[in-house]
């Protein structure tokens, strides 16, 4: 079928492993004709949000994408917040989609999609949500003006034509229902996941050993890994680094990858030695391979797409406990950090690393349940199904 992916409520970042990149890729692999319309918002230098030029090109998966310019009724700062675009209707009419998958509904021009759906009642529409109270609606204006009035209007406009709304986390299912007033029977969980091909590629014993040897990780070492940004949203990685250094277990090793905000670089560099490694930014194509080299993966900070990726890779994990984010717990594959202190990190890592029976049970549950439940192939199929 012809599937149009609309990434107009926020950023679209080329060559990343966000859901906006992976679902179109999976749909194309499953035989559909796919196109993407997106905003010009993106990452600049892999570090901060900015804007690129409007235009048309092909993604790394050879999927056509059109980045639409914002309208010019008002100053650009207003149009970027309301998310009103030129040429959206033209692109929809030219492609004639049979399915429209909308990645977040918080853009005024969703009414153009509603107009198309009204004239074409056979079109199927699916809408997901990446918004919750941990990343949005943090002040009175954002909650009561933007979300409860402007963006609620957007959700209500498209609701009559929508087959299913998806929250990608339990917290986001609740956000759709409670903040936008959507009917419960139309909203369900559609988890993020791991790409099947990359999981299979990463499950290579020789590759695992090669990565470990590269950083001096010996056969009997217990390797912990974490990845992502170290910034004001996720400074807790520094606690993890300190916990490893303070632990009495000498076989513990830690590899950290990602980017570091300038205000944290000095402190982070002081924590590095032959036990704690920082290896910088890794291409998204390589993250699966690196995570698979670990014995245990720890995420002491806020949620990122790496959470589901690692569960889908079948790795034992420690996650920061956040209400509405416990969908990664499949019954024994992981544990949670409730206090998220250095002391708790030491205690929980020590329990797993020092007790083979504890670790082996986590590993078994992770491998037997994670890969099956977080397969992006299955997720992509579900995402455009009415079942």
C-alpha positions in Angstrom: 0.0 0.0 0.0 1.0 3.6 -0.3 2.0 4.9 3.1 2.7 8.6 3.8 4.7 9.2 7.0 4.1 12.7 8.4 6.9 14.1 10.7 5.5 17.6 11.1 5.0 18.0 14.8 8.7 18.0 15.7 12.1 17.2 14.2 13.2 14.7 11.7 16.8 13.7 11.8 18.4 11.9 8.9 20.3 8.6 9.5 19.3 8.3 13.1 17.5 5.4 14.9 14.4 7.2 16.0 11.0 5.6 15.3 10.5 8.2 12.5 13.4 6.7 10.7 12.8 3.1 11.4 9.0 2.6 10.8 9.2 4.0 7.2 12.3 1.7 6.6 10.4 -1.3 7.9 7.3 -0.5 5.9 9.4 -0.3 2.8 11.0 -3.7 3.5 7.6 -5.1 4.0 6.7 -4.2 0.4 4.8 -0.9 0.8 5.4 2.3 -1.3 6.6 4.8 1.3 7.1 8.6 1.3 8.0 11.0 4.1 6.9 14.6 4.6 8.9 16.4 7.4 9.6 19.7 9.0 13.0 21.4 8.5 13.8 20.9 12.2 16.8 18.6 12.8 20.0 18.1 14.8 22.9 20.3 14.0 26.3 18.6 14.5 24.7 15.8 16.4 24.3 18.1 19.4 21.5 20.7 19.3 18.2 21.3 17.5 18.2 23.7 14.6 16.8 24.0 11.1 17.9 22.9 7.6 16.6 24.1 4.2 13.4 22.9 2.7 13.8 20.5 -0.2 13.3 17.0 -1.6 15.8 14.1 -1.5 16.0 10.4 -0.7 16.8 8.9 2.7 19.6 6.4 3.3 16.9 3.8 2.7 16.1 5.3 -0.7 12.7 6.6 0.6 11.6 10.0 -0.9 11.4 12.7 1.6 10.1 16.3 1.3 11.0 18.9 4.0 8.3 21.5 3.9 8.9 25.3 4.5 6.9 27.0 7.2 4.2 29.5 6.2 5.0 33.1 6.5 1.7 34.6 7.9 3.5 35.5 11.2 7.1 35.6 12.4 8.9 32.2 12.0 9.2 31.7 15.7 5.3 31.6 15.9 4.9 29.5 12.7 7.4 27.0 14.1 5.5 26.6 17.3 2.1 26.3 15.5 3.7 24.2 12.8 2.0 25.5 9.7 3.5 24.5 6.4 3.5 25.4 2.7 2.8 22.7 0.1 1.5 20.0 2.5 -1.8 19.6 0.6 0.0 19.5 -2.7 2.3 16.7 -1.5 -0.6 14.6 -0.2 -2.7 15.0 -3.4 0.3 14.1 -5.5 1.1 10.9 -3.6 -2.5 9.8 -3.0 -1.7 7.8 0.2 -3.9 4.8 1.2 -2.4 5.0 4.7 -1.2 8.1 6.6 1.0 7.5 9.6 1.2 10.7 11.7 4.2 11.0 14.1 2.7 13.2 16.8 -0.4 15.2 16.1 0.7 18.6 17.5 0.6 20.7 14.3 -2.1 23.0 13.1 -1.9 21.8 9.6 -3.2 18.4 10.6 -6.5 19.9 9.5 -5.2 19.5 5.9 -4.9 15.8 6.5 -8.4 15.7 8.0 -9.7 17.4 4.9 -8.0 14.8 2.7 -9.5 12.0 4.9 -12.9 13.4 4.7 -12.8 13.5 0.9 -11.2 10.0 0.8 -13.0 7.9 3.4 -11.1 4.7 2.4 -7.8 6.2 3.7 -6.5 4.7 7.0 -5.0 7.1 9.5 -2.8 6.2 12.5 -1.4 8.7 14.9 1.3 8.1 17.5 2.4 10.1 20.5 6.0 10.8 21.8 4.8 13.3 24.4 4.4 13.0 28.1 5.0 15.1 31.2 8.7 14.2 31.3 9.4 16.0 28.0 6.5 18.4 27.5 3.9 20.5 29.2 6.3 21.5 32.0 5.0 25.0 32.7 1.6 26.6 32.9 1.6 28.1 29.4 2.8 24.9 27.8 0.2 22.8 29.5 -2.8 25.0 29.6 -2.4 27.0 26.4 -0.3 24.9 24.0 -1.4 21.4 25.0 -4.9 21.8 26.5 -6.1 24.2 23.8 -3.9 24.3 20.7 -2.6 20.8 20.4 -5.9 19.3 21.9 -7.6 21.0 19.0 -5.2 19.3 16.6 -5.9 15.9 18.2 -9.7 16.4 18.1 -9.6 17.5 14.5 -8.0 14.3 13.3 -9.8 11.9 15.8 -13.0 11.2 13.7 -10.8 10.0 10.8 -8.2 8.1 12.9 -8.2 4.3 13.1 -5.9 4.2 16.1 -3.9 6.5 18.3 -0.7 5.0 19.8 1.3 6.0 22.8 4.9 4.7 22.5 5.1 4.5 26.3 2.4 3.8 28.9 2.8 7.4 30.1 2.1 8.6 26.6 -1.0 6.5 26.3 -2.3 8.3 29.4 -1.2 11.7 28.0 -3.4 11.2 24.9 -6.4 10.3 26.9 -6.1 12.7 29.8 -4.6 15.8 28.1 -6.3 15.6 24.7 -9.5 13.9 25.8 -9.3 11.1 23.2 -11.5 8.1 23.6 -9.9 5.2 25.5 -11.0 2.6 23.0 -9.0 4.3 20.2 -5.7 4.5 22.2 -3.2 1.8 22.8 0.4 1.1 23.4 2.8 0.7 20.4 6.3 0.2 21.9 9.5 1.4 20.3 11.8 -1.5 19.5 14.9 -3.0 17.9 15.6 -3.5 14.2 15.6 -7.3 13.5 18.4 -7.1 10.9 20.7 -5.2 13.3 20.0 -7.5 16.2 20.9 -10.5 14.1 24.0 -8.8 12.8 25.1 -7.8 16.3 24.7 -11.3 17.7 28.2 -12.3 16.5 30.5 -13.8 19.1 33.7 -12.8 17.3 32.5 -9.2 16.9 31.6 -9.1 20.6 35.1 -10.2 21.5 36.7 -7.8 19.1 35.0 -4.8 20.7 35.9 -6.0 24.2 39.5 -6.5 23.3 39.7 -3.1 21.7 39.1 -1.5 25.1 41.1 -3.9 27.2 38.1 -5.9 28.5 39.3 -9.3 29.6 37.4 -12.5 29.4 36.6 -12.5 33.1 35.7 -8.8 33.3 32.1 -7.8 33.8 31.4 -5.2 31.2 28.7 -2.5 31.8 27.7 -0.2 29.0 25.6 3.0 28.7 25.0 5.4 25.9 23.4 8.7 25.0 23.8 12.3 25.8 25.4 13.6 29.0 23.7 16.9 29.5 21.3 18.8 31.9 18.6 16.2 31.1 20.8 13.2 31.7 23.7 14.0 34.0 23.2 10.8 35.9 25.8 9.0 33.7 28.4 10.7 35.9 26.9 8.9 38.9 27.3 5.6 37.2 31.0 6.4 36.4 31.6 7.2 40.0 29.8 4.1 41.2 32.1 1.9 39.1 35.2 3.6 40.4 34.0 3.3 44.0 32.9 -0.3 43.8 35.1 -2.9 45.4 34.6 -5.3 42.5 37.8 -4.9 40.4 36.5 -6.9 37.5 33.8 -4.3 36.7 34.5 -2.2 33.6 32.4 0.5 32.1 32.1 1.9 28.5 30.2 5.1 27.9 29.5 6.4 24.5 27.6 9.5 23.2 28.0 13.2 23.4 28.9 15.4 26.4 27.7 18.9 27.0 30.5 21.3 27.6 29.6 22.0 31.2 30.1 18.3 32.1 33.3 17.6 30.1 35.8 18.5 32.8 34.1 16.4 35.5 33.7 13.5 33.1 37.3 13.5 32.0 38.5 13.2 35.6 36.6 9.9 35.9 38.3 8.1 33.1 41.0 5.4 33.6 41.5 1.8 32.5 38.3 0.8 34.3 36.0 3.6 33.0 36.2 4.4 29.2 34.5 7.2 27.2 34.6 6.4 23.5 32.6 9.4 22.1 29.9 9.4 19.5 29.0 6.2 17.7 27.1 6.0 14.5 23.6 4.7 15.0 24.4 1.7 12.9 27.0 0.6 15.4 25.1 0.9 18.7 23.6 -2.6 18.5 27.1 -4.1 18.2 28.5 -2.2 21.1 25.6 -2.9 23.4 25.8 -6.5 22.6 29.4 -6.6 23.8 28.2 -5.7 27.3 27.2 -8.1 30.1 24.8 -5.5 31.6 23.4 -2.2 30.2 22.6 0.6 32.7 20.5 3.6 32.0 20.4 5.9 35.1 19.0 8.9 33.2 15.7 9.7 31.5 14.2 7.5 28.8 15.8 7.3 25.4 15.2 5.1 22.3 18.2 3.0 23.5 16.0 1.5 26.3 13.8 -0.5 23.9 16.7 -1.1 21.5 18.7 -2.9 24.3 15.6 -4.8 25.5 15.0 -5.9 21.9 18.6 -7.0 21.7 18.0 -9.3 24.6 20.4 -7.7 27.2 19.9 -7.6 31.0 19.4 -4.0 32.1 19.2 -1.6 35.0 16.8 1.3 34.3 16.0 4.4 36.3 12.5 4.0 37.6 10.0 6.4 36.1 6.2 6.0 36.5 4.7 5.1 33.2 8.0 3.8 31.8 8.1 0.3 33.1 7.0 -1.5 29.9 10.6 -2.6 29.5 10.1 -5.0 32.4 9.2 -8.4 30.9 9.4 -10.3 34.2 13.0 -10.7 35.2 15.0 -9.2 32.3 15.7 -6.0 34.2 15.7 -4.1 37.5 15.0 -0.5 38.4 16.9 2.2 40.2 14.4 3.8 42.6 16.7 6.1 44.5 19.2 6.5 41.7 22.1 7.3 44.0 25.7 6.2 43.7 25.1 3.8 46.7 22.1 2.2 45.0 24.0 1.8 41.7 26.9 0.1 43.6 24.5 -2.2 45.5 22.4 -3.3 42.5 25.4 -3.7 40.1 27.2 -5.7 42.8 24.3 -8.1 43.3 24.2 -8.9 39.6 27.9 -9.0 38.9 28.9 -11.1 42.0 26.1 -13.7 41.8 26.1 -15.8 38.6 22.6 -17.2 39.4 21.1 -13.7 39.5 22.9 -12.7 36.3 22.1 -15.9 34.5 18.4 -15.6 35.3 18.3 -12.0 34.0 20.1 -13.0 30.9 17.7 -15.9 30.2 14.6 -13.8 30.6 16.2 -11.0 28.5 17.1 -13.3 25.6 13.9 -15.4 25.7 11.4 -12.4 25.9 13.1 -9.2 24.8 13.9 -10.1 21.2 10.3 -11.4 20.5 8.5 -8.6 22.2 10.4 -5.6 20.8 10.9 -6.7 17.2 10.5 -3.7 14.9 9.3 -6.0 12.2 6.3 -7.0 14.3 5.8 -3.4 15.6 5.7 -2.1 12.0 3.1 -4.6 11.1 1.0 -3.7 14.1 1.3 0.0 13.5 -0.9 -0.1 10.4 -3.3 -2.8 11.5 -6.7 -2.4 12.9 -6.4 -5.5 15.1 
